[in-house]
Amino acid sequence: EEFTYPIGIDLGLSVKWSDRNLGASSPEDYGKYFAWGEIEPKVSYDLGNYHISDNISELEHLNIIDGLKNLHGTYDAAVTNWGKPWRMPTMKEVQELSNKCNWKFTEKMD
């Protein structure tokens, strides 16, 4: 499977969004599943295999996030997999995407 870098899509929001999910070889591919703050993909999610605390003060103290609650590069799956300037979106950016875009699920036929 050949890796191709994602393309930034301008949706008229505060940031450009990738044309694909992390680990996806195309926009139609599901990609891989990452827990927030972890750089290795997961098969399943539960508290027993989650490695990052949900305590904001602790995350800042451990230098996992900055004062704006952005992940530092070594804890950011987008940075470690695609390089800068890619990064994981903030919760505010995800909410903006959800609230300001019209969503329509379709099925692509080959």
VMD Tcl script that builds the backbone (N, CA, C; Angstrom):
set m [mol new atoms 330]
animate dup $m
set s [atomselect $m all]
$s set {name element resname resid chain x y z} {
  {N N GLU 1 A 0.847 -1.176 0.000}
  {CA C GLU 1 A 0.000 0.000 0.000}
  {C C GLU 1 A 0.890 1.235 0.000}
  {N N GLU 2 A 0.743 2.060 -0.996}
  {CA C GLU 2 A 1.595 3.232 -1.157}
  {C C GLU 2 A 1.039 4.405 -0.356}
  {N N PHE 3 A 1.933 5.072 0.370}
  {CA C PHE 3 A 1.526 6.225 1.173}
  {C C PHE 3 A 1.497 7.479 0.315}
  {N N THR 4 A 0.428 8.233 0.413}
  {CA C THR 4 A 0.348 9.547 -0.212}
  {C C THR 4 A -0.059 10.536 0.865}
  {N N TYR 5 A 0.564 11.703 0.841}
  {CA C TYR 5 A 0.247 12.718 1.838}
  {C C TYR 5 A -1.154 13.261 1.612}
  {N N PRO 6 A -1.813 13.627 2.693}
  {CA C PRO 6 A -3.150 14.192 2.559}
  {C C PRO 6 A -3.103 15.589 1.943}
  {N N ILE 7 A -4.246 16.018 1.468}
  {CA C ILE 7 A -4.405 17.355 0.902}
  {C C ILE 7 A -5.246 18.162 1.883}
  {N N GLY 8 A -4.865 19.417 2.127}
  {CA C GLY 8 A -5.648 20.293 2.986}
  {C C GLY 8 A -6.846 20.837 2.234}
  {N N ILE 9 A -8.022 20.708 2.803}
  {CA C ILE 9 A -9.258 21.168 2.185}
  {C C ILE 9 A -9.758 22.402 2.945}
  {N N ASP 10 A -10.013 23.485 2.209}
  {CA C ASP 10 A -10.517 24.710 2.813}
  {C C ASP 10 A -12.044 24.662 2.815}
  {N N LEU 11 A -12.623 24.487 3.987}
  {CA C LEU 11 A -14.074 24.426 4.138}
  {C C LEU 11 A -14.657 25.761 4.599}
  {N N GLY 12 A -13.810 26.799 4.606}
  {CA C GLY 12 A -14.258 28.100 5.076}
  {C C GLY 12 A -14.288 28.198 6.588}
  {N N LEU 13 A -13.561 27.319 7.252}
  {CA C LEU 13 A -13.513 27.298 8.715}
  {C C LEU 13 A -12.189 27.893 9.185}
  {N N SER 14 A -11.930 27.812 10.463}
  {CA C SER 14 A -10.720 28.428 11.025}
  {C C SER 14 A -9.437 27.700 10.635}
  {N N VAL 15 A -9.532 26.437 10.241}
  {CA C VAL 15 A -8.366 25.649 9.807}
  {C C VAL 15 A -8.738 24.835 8.571}
  {N N LYS 16 A -7.732 24.401 7.834}
  {CA C LYS 16 A -7.968 23.465 6.732}
  {C C LYS 16 A -8.038 22.061 7.331}
  {N N TRP 17 A -8.843 21.231 6.696}
  {CA C TRP 17 A -9.013 19.853 7.148}
  {C C TRP 17 A -8.411 18.903 6.121}
  {N N SER 18 A -7.906 17.781 6.599}
  {CA C SER 18 A -7.345 16.771 5.719}
  {C C SER 18 A -8.439 16.156 4.855}
  {N N ASP 19 A -8.049 15.713 3.677}
  {CA C ASP 19 A -9.001 15.030 2.800}
  {C C ASP 19 A -9.190 13.567 3.174}
  {N N ARG 20 A -8.514 13.118 4.255}
  {CA C ARG 20 A -8.616 11.712 4.669}
  {C C ARG 20 A -8.332 11.554 6.154}
  {N N ASN 21 A -8.687 10.413 6.684}
  {CA C ASN 21 A -8.375 10.078 8.074}
  {C C ASN 21 A -6.922 9.638 8.199}
  {N N LEU 22 A -6.400 9.725 9.397}
  {CA C LEU 22 A -5.045 9.225 9.658}
  {C C LEU 22 A -4.954 7.750 9.290}
  {N N GLY 23 A -3.914 7.388 8.600}
  {CA C GLY 23 A -3.700 5.999 8.208}
  {C C GLY 23 A -4.446 5.576 6.961}
  {N N ALA 24 A -5.227 6.471 6.381}
  {CA C ALA 24 A -5.995 6.142 5.174}
  {C C ALA 24 A -5.142 6.376 3.932}
  {N N SER 25 A -5.276 5.492 2.954}
  {CA C SER 25 A -4.524 5.648 1.709}
  {C C SER 25 A -5.282 6.489 0.684}
  {N N SER 26 A -6.568 6.769 0.967}
  {CA C SER 26 A -7.385 7.606 0.085}
  {C C SER 26 A -8.482 8.256 0.922}
  {N N PRO 27 A -9.172 9.259 0.370}
  {CA C PRO 27 A -10.266 9.883 1.120}
  {C C PRO 27 A -11.396 8.911 1.476}
  {N N GLU 28 A -11.565 7.856 0.693}
  {CA C GLU 28 A -12.634 6.894 0.957}
  {C C GLU 28 A -12.266 5.847 2.004}
  {N N ASP 29 A -10.995 5.684 2.265}
  {CA C ASP 29 A -10.505 4.675 3.203}
  {C C ASP 29 A -10.796 5.109 4.638}
  {N N TYR 30 A -11.148 4.149 5.500}
  {CA C TYR 30 A -11.418 4.465 6.908}
  {C C TYR 30 A -10.168 4.923 7.651}
  {N N GLY 31 A -9.023 4.393 7.285}
  {CA C GLY 31 A -7.800 4.726 8.002}
  {C C GLY 31 A -7.657 3.890 9.255}
  {N N LYS 32 A -6.869 4.403 10.191}
  {CA C LYS 32 A -6.616 3.709 11.449}
  {C C LYS 32 A -7.260 4.489 12.582}
  {N N TYR 33 A -7.389 3.839 13.726}
  {CA C TYR 33 A -8.036 4.452 14.878}
  {C C TYR 33 A -6.996 4.790 15.939}
  {N N PHE 34 A -6.989 6.052 16.343}
  {CA C PHE 34 A -6.038 6.541 17.327}
  {C C PHE 34 A -6.784 7.126 18.519}
  {N N ALA 35 A -6.298 6.861 19.699}
  {CA C ALA 35 A -6.819 7.530 20.891}
  {C C ALA 35 A -6.144 8.895 20.994}
  {N N TRP 36 A -6.846 9.872 21.524}
  {CA C TRP 36 A -6.304 11.220 21.656}
  {C C TRP 36 A -5.051 11.186 22.526}
  {N N GLY 37 A -3.974 11.777 22.016}
  {CA C GLY 37 A -2.728 11.838 22.765}
  {C C GLY 37 A -1.844 10.616 22.607}
  {N N GLU 38 A -2.254 9.675 21.772}
  {CA C GLU 38 A -1.449 8.478 21.527}
  {C C GLU 38 A -1.106 8.403 20.048}
  {N N ILE 39 A 0.082 7.919 19.746}
  {CA C ILE 39 A 0.559 7.936 18.360}
  {C C ILE 39 A 0.533 6.568 17.679}
  {N N GLU 40 A 0.157 5.535 18.415}
  {CA C GLU 40 A 0.032 4.198 17.833}
  {C C GLU 40 A -1.448 3.869 17.669}
  {N N PRO 41 A -1.840 3.288 16.527}
  {CA C PRO 41 A -3.257 2.949 16.335}
  {C C PRO 41 A -3.703 1.853 17.302}
  {N N LYS 42 A -5.013 1.801 17.526}
  {CA C LYS 42 A -5.614 0.820 18.436}
  {C C LYS 42 A -6.658 -0.011 17.690}
  {N N VAL 43 A -6.890 -1.183 18.210}
  {CA C VAL 43 A -7.950 -2.047 17.690}
  {C C VAL 43 A -9.201 -1.868 18.543}
  {N N SER 44 A -9.014 -1.701 19.847}
  {CA C SER 44 A -10.145 -1.497 20.746}
  {C C SER 44 A -9.811 -0.392 21.740}
  {N N TYR 45 A -10.869 0.194 22.278}
  {CA C TYR 45 A -10.716 1.304 23.214}
  {C C TYR 45 A -11.395 0.975 24.530}
  {N N ASP 46 A -10.653 1.074 25.612}
  {CA C ASP 46 A -11.234 1.003 26.947}
  {C C ASP 46 A -10.249 1.669 27.907}
  {N N LEU 47 A -10.714 1.963 29.103}
  {CA C LEU 47 A -9.861 2.669 30.062}
  {C C LEU 47 A -8.599 1.875 30.394}
  {N N GLY 48 A -8.663 0.566 30.276}
  {CA C GLY 48 A -7.505 -0.266 30.587}
  {C C GLY 48 A -6.352 -0.127 29.604}
  {N N ASN 49 A -6.629 0.277 28.356}
  {CA C ASN 49 A -5.538 0.416 27.386}
  {C C ASN 49 A -5.317 1.858 26.947}
  {N N TYR 50 A -5.922 2.797 27.675}
  {CA C TYR 50 A -5.717 4.218 27.384}
  {C C TYR 50 A -4.563 4.716 28.239}
  {N N HIS 51 A -3.578 5.356 27.611}
  {CA C HIS 51 A -2.348 5.712 28.305}
  {C C HIS 51 A -2.275 7.154 28.796}
  {N N ILE 52 A -3.225 7.989 28.407}
  {CA C ILE 52 A -3.168 9.412 28.730}
  {C C ILE 52 A -4.228 9.759 29.770}
  {N N SER 53 A -3.870 10.594 30.712}
  {CA C SER 53 A -4.796 11.060 31.742}
  {C C SER 53 A -5.816 12.019 31.141}
  {N N ASP 54 A -6.968 12.146 31.777}
  {CA C ASP 54 A -7.941 13.146 31.346}
  {C C ASP 54 A -7.902 14.387 32.235}
  {N N ASN 55 A -6.896 14.471 33.086}
  {CA C ASN 55 A -6.723 15.617 33.975}
  {C C ASN 55 A -5.883 16.681 33.261}
  {N N ILE 56 A -6.519 17.808 32.907}
  {CA C ILE 56 A -5.856 18.855 32.118}
  {C C ILE 56 A -4.608 19.389 32.816}
  {N N SER 57 A -4.695 19.644 34.117}
  {CA C SER 57 A -3.531 20.157 34.857}
  {C C SER 57 A -2.371 19.167 34.793}
  {N N GLU 58 A -2.674 17.889 34.929}
  {CA C GLU 58 A -1.632 16.861 34.858}
  {C C GLU 58 A -1.024 16.793 33.455}
  {N N LEU 59 A -1.858 16.902 32.428}
  {CA C LEU 59 A -1.360 16.868 31.052}
  {C C LEU 59 A -0.437 18.050 30.768}
  {N N GLU 60 A -0.788 19.220 31.275}
  {CA C GLU 60 A 0.086 20.389 31.117}
  {C C GLU 60 A 1.384 20.190 31.894}
  {N N HIS 61 A 1.289 19.684 33.123}
  {CA C HIS 61 A 2.472 19.446 33.955}
  {C C HIS 61 A 3.416 18.431 33.304}
  {N N LEU 62 A 2.854 17.410 32.685}
  {CA C LEU 62 A 3.662 16.376 32.021}
  {C C LEU 62 A 4.139 16.818 30.634}
  {N N ASN 63 A 3.758 18.034 30.213}
  {CA C ASN 63 A 4.151 18.604 28.932}
  {C C ASN 63 A 3.591 17.819 27.739}
  {N N ILE 64 A 2.401 17.260 27.933}
  {CA C ILE 64 A 1.713 16.549 26.865}
  {C C ILE 64 A 0.887 17.541 26.041}
  {N N ILE 65 A 0.318 18.543 26.719}
  {CA C ILE 65 A -0.422 19.602 26.039}
  {C C ILE 65 A 0.143 20.951 26.454}
  {N N ASP 66 A -0.134 21.949 25.625}
  {CA C ASP 66 A 0.297 23.303 25.963}
  {C C ASP 66 A -0.844 24.058 26.654}
  {N N GLY 67 A -0.648 25.311 26.938}
  {CA C GLY 67 A -1.647 26.116 27.622}
  {C C GLY 67 A -2.939 26.287 26.849}
  {N N LEU 68 A -2.901 26.067 25.524}
  {CA C LEU 68 A -4.103 26.158 24.692}
  {C C LEU 68 A -4.783 24.799 24.518}
  {N N LYS 69 A -4.267 23.794 25.218}
  {CA C LYS 69 A -4.776 22.413 25.183}
  {C C LYS 69 A -4.493 21.703 23.861}
  {N N ASN 70 A -3.455 22.166 23.155}
  {CA C ASN 70 A -2.999 21.475 21.951}
  {C C ASN 70 A -1.958 20.443 22.345}
  {N N LEU 71 A -1.984 19.295 21.701}
  {CA C LEU 71 A -0.987 18.260 21.959}
  {C C LEU 71 A 0.382 18.708 21.482}
  {N N HIS 72 A 1.419 18.376 22.249}
  {CA C HIS 72 A 2.780 18.583 21.768}
  {C C HIS 72 A 3.077 17.493 20.737}
  {N N GLY 73 A 3.952 17.782 19.790}
  {CA C GLY 73 A 4.214 16.921 18.642}
  {C C GLY 73 A 4.449 15.458 18.927}
  {N N THR 74 A 5.181 15.135 19.985}
  {CA C THR 74 A 5.473 13.727 20.257}
  {C C THR 74 A 4.252 12.956 20.741}
  {N N TYR 75 A 3.154 13.649 21.072}
  {CA C TYR 75 A 1.909 13.012 21.498}
  {C C TYR 75 A 0.797 13.214 20.469}
  {N N ASP 76 A 1.145 13.749 19.315}
  {CA C ASP 76 A 0.171 14.077 18.286}
  {C C ASP 76 A 0.307 13.101 17.124}
  {N N ALA 77 A -0.708 12.270 16.914}
  {CA C ALA 77 A -0.645 11.232 15.872}
  {C C ALA 77 A -0.494 11.826 14.473}
  {N N ALA 78 A -1.089 12.985 14.221}
  {CA C ALA 78 A -0.961 13.604 12.896}
  {C C ALA 78 A 0.470 14.073 12.660}
  {N N VAL 79 A 1.077 14.698 13.651}
  {CA C VAL 79 A 2.470 15.158 13.517}
  {C C VAL 79 A 3.408 13.974 13.328}
  {N N THR 80 A 3.249 12.930 14.133}
  {CA C THR 80 A 4.185 11.801 14.055}
  {C C THR 80 A 4.000 10.974 12.791}
  {N N ASN 81 A 2.790 10.958 12.227}
  {CA C ASN 81 A 2.547 10.168 11.016}
  {C C ASN 81 A 2.701 10.966 9.728}
  {N N TRP 82 A 2.301 12.232 9.725}
  {CA C TRP 82 A 2.326 13.046 8.509}
  {C C TRP 82 A 3.341 14.173 8.552}
  {N N GLY 83 A 3.834 14.519 9.729}
  {CA C GLY 83 A 4.762 15.640 9.870}
  {C C GLY 83 A 4.024 16.964 9.967}
  {N N LYS 84 A 4.760 17.993 10.315}
  {CA C LYS 84 A 4.174 19.330 10.392}
  {C C LYS 84 A 3.970 19.846 8.979}
  {N N PRO 85 A 2.984 20.650 8.721}
  {CA C PRO 85 A 2.156 21.408 9.663}
  {C C PRO 85 A 0.921 20.666 10.146}
  {N N TRP 86 A 0.755 19.386 9.804}
  {CA C TRP 86 A -0.415 18.646 10.264}
  {C C TRP 86 A -0.388 18.497 11.775}
  {N N ARG 87 A -1.586 18.495 12.375}
  {CA C ARG 87 A -1.745 18.268 13.812}
  {C C ARG 87 A -3.170 17.813 14.070}
  {N N MET 88 A -3.379 17.221 15.224}
  {CA C MET 88 A -4.725 16.826 15.610}
  {C C MET 88 A -5.540 18.079 15.919}
  {N N PRO 89 A -6.810 18.096 15.552}
  {CA C PRO 89 A -7.634 19.275 15.823}
  {C C PRO 89 A -7.960 19.400 17.309}
  {N N THR 90 A -8.222 20.626 17.714}
  {CA C THR 90 A -8.678 20.871 19.077}
  {C C THR 90 A -10.171 20.544 19.144}
  {N N MET 91 A -10.695 20.416 20.353}
  {CA C MET 91 A -12.127 20.158 20.517}
  {C C MET 91 A -12.940 21.299 19.908}
  {N N LYS 92 A -12.458 22.524 20.055}
  {CA C LYS 92 A -13.152 23.688 19.483}
  {C C LYS 92 A -13.227 23.574 17.955}
  {N N GLU 93 A -12.155 23.112 17.315}
  {CA C GLU 93 A -12.135 22.945 15.860}
  {C C GLU 93 A -13.067 21.817 15.414}
  {N N VAL 94 A -13.122 20.738 16.188}
  {CA C VAL 94 A -14.030 19.634 15.870}
  {C C VAL 94 A -15.479 20.101 15.997}
  {N N GLN 95 A -15.777 20.872 17.037}
  {CA C GLN 95 A -17.128 21.398 17.211}
  {C C GLN 95 A -17.501 22.343 16.071}
  {N N GLU 96 A -16.536 23.167 15.632}
  {CA C GLU 96 A -16.774 24.068 14.507}
  {C C GLU 96 A -17.095 23.262 13.244}
  {N N LEU 97 A -16.326 22.221 12.973}
  {CA C LEU 97 A -16.565 21.362 11.810}
  {C C LEU 97 A -17.954 20.746 11.877}
  {N N SER 98 A -18.316 20.243 13.042}
  {CA C SER 98 A -19.618 19.603 13.224}
  {C C SER 98 A -20.770 20.591 13.067}
  {N N ASN 99 A -20.612 21.767 13.645}
  {CA C ASN 99 A -21.707 22.746 13.671}
  {C C ASN 99 A -21.865 23.544 12.384}
  {N N LYS 100 A -20.791 23.795 11.664}
  {CA C LYS 100 A -20.857 24.708 10.523}
  {C C LYS 100 A -20.860 24.024 9.157}
  {N N CYS 101 A -20.840 22.711 9.145}
  {CA C CYS 101 A -20.875 21.988 7.870}
  {C C CYS 101 A -22.180 21.216 7.754}
  {N N ASN 102 A -22.654 21.081 6.525}
  {CA C ASN 102 A -23.806 20.233 6.248}
  {C C ASN 102 A -23.275 18.831 5.964}
  {N N TRP 103 A -23.870 17.845 6.592}
  {CA C TRP 103 A -23.387 16.476 6.498}
  {C C TRP 103 A -24.346 15.624 5.678}
  {N N LYS 104 A -23.787 14.888 4.723}
  {CA C LYS 104 A -24.570 13.959 3.927}
  {C C LYS 104 A -23.721 12.722 3.694}
  {N N PHE 105 A -24.194 11.588 4.192}
  {CA C PHE 105 A -23.470 10.341 4.012}
  {C C PHE 105 A -23.894 9.704 2.708}
  {N N THR 106 A -22.912 9.313 1.929}
  {CA C THR 106 A -23.180 8.692 0.638}
  {C C THR 106 A -22.331 7.442 0.496}
  {N N GLU 107 A -22.652 6.653 -0.478}
  {CA C GLU 107 A -21.869 5.463 -0.779}
  {C C GLU 107 A -21.305 5.614 -2.167}
  {N N LYS 108 A -20.003 5.463 -2.293}
  {CA C LYS 108 A -19.347 5.601 -3.584}
  {C C LYS 108 A -19.351 4.256 -4.299}
  {N N MET 109 A -19.816 4.259 -5.496}
  {CA C MET 109 A -19.844 3.029 -6.307}
  {C C MET 109 A -18.658 3.056 -7.260}
  {N N ASP 110 A -17.947 1.947 -7.337}
  {CA C ASP 110 A -16.810 1.853 -8.269}
  {C C ASP 110 A -17.254 1.579 -9.665}
}
mol reanalyze $m
mol bondsrecalc $m
mol representation Tube
mol addrep $m
